[in-house]
Amino acid sequence: MTCTGPGTPYAASRGMAESPDCGHRYKATSARSPGGKYQGTATSTWSIDWAVTGGGQTGQLTEVRQSAFTVAVGELQVLGQ
């Protein structure tokens, strides 16, 4: 999945509600996955435009950061089916 914005900070008042703008819901436990966990990679891309005031110099910097992760999903609940 790809999120195009910064996301919404978590607040305890939201409880277990889905993210309003960027989230993922697993549809099966990870029990049958290697090591009993799902694996993934989180990637963050930052594009920065810069300018020197009075110097007339400008440019752009793009920084990409990646982090591998694993997550165990042990329980699923189905409602309304």
Phi and psi in degrees as a GROMACS rama.xvg file:
@    title "Ramachandran Plot"
@    xaxis  label "Phi"
@    yaxis  label "Psi"
@TYPE xy
-127.576  129.26  THR-2
-106.455  132.07  CYS-3
-98.2866  -4.076  THR-4
-124.91  -175.172  GLY-5
-76.9126  -10.0273  PRO-6
86.0609  177.767  GLY-7
-113.793  125.594  THR-8
-58.8157  142.971  PRO-9
-72.3822  139.814  TYR-10
-130.382  137.307  ALA-11
-55.0198  -29.8637  ALA-12
-64.38  -19.5044  SER-13
-76.5408  -20.4689  ARG-14
59.787  -129.477  GLY-15
-100.79  17.0849  MET-16
-64.5781  150.805  ALA-17
-64.8989  155.466  GLU-18
-63.5513  135.216  SER-19
-74.668  -14.6097  PRO-20
-137.067  -15.1022  ASP-21
-165.466  106.178  CYS-22
-160.935  171.532  GLY-23
-139.811  137.838  HIS-24
-117.381  121.79  ARG-25
-74.9518  138.661  TYR-26
-102.941  -2.71395  LYS-27
-149.005  151.104  ALA-28
-66.8725  164.301  THR-29
-91.1478  10.318  SER-30
-57.0053  -33.2397  ALA-31
-94.4893  2.83204  ARG-32
-84.9409  158.15  SER-33
-55.1095  127.061  PRO-34
71.6864  7.34743  GLY-35
72.1874  18.9678  GLY-36
-137.138  149.441  LYS-37
-80.2294  147.938  TYR-38
-118.296  148.058  GLN-39
-160.811  178.748  GLY-40
-133.486  128.502  THR-41
-97.6045  129.679  ALA-42
-123.405  132.384  THR-43
-122.178  128.707  SER-44
-119.353  124.487  THR-45
-113.725  128.845  TRP-46
-116.512  122.101  SER-47
-120.033  124.741  ILE-48
-97.3697  134.145  ASP-49
-131.897  156.921  TRP-50
-149.333  143.479  ALA-51
-93.4474  117.962  VAL-52
-64.656  123.175  THR-53
81.3033  -10.0916  GLY-54
-100.643  -14.5886  GLY-55
74.157  6.92858  GLY-56
-96.6245  139.274  GLN-57
-139.266  167.67  THR-58
-177.367  -179.474  GLY-59
-137.956  139.801  GLN-60
-122.595  131.582  LEU-61
-119.633  127.035  THR-62
-122.064  129.532  GLU-63
-118.694  127.503  VAL-64
-122.303  137.269  ARG-65
-128.506  143.505  GLN-66
-138.339  127.13  SER-67
-78.0305  148.728  ALA-68
-145.263  159.887  PHE-69
-129.722  148.005  THR-70
-144.331  133.01  VAL-71
-94.7155  128.03  ALA-72
-113.636  108.668  VAL-73
-106.468  -14.4465  GLY-74
-145.17  137.166  GLU-75
-126.24  146.821  LEU-76
-124.736  134.489  GLN-77
-112.399  126.06  VAL-78
-117.919  140.997  LEU-79
70.6813  26.2105  GLY-80
